[in-house]
Amino acid sequence: MTGDDHEIRMFAGAPIWLFSFAKELRSKPTPAEELLWKYLSKNQC
């Protein structure tokens, strides 16, 4: 058993650090992502 085995995991065994990283990426969208979300939000049915 390694030290990683004791890490708390969520959602199908994904490590917590991955969720922190994803949250950071969502808070800093690229210009292309901002444009995409702007377009998508205007065209909701």
Secondary structure as UniProt FT lines:
FT   HELIX           3..6
FT   STRAND          9..10
FT   TURN            11..13
FT   STRAND          14..15
FT   HELIX           16..27
FT   HELIX           31..42
//
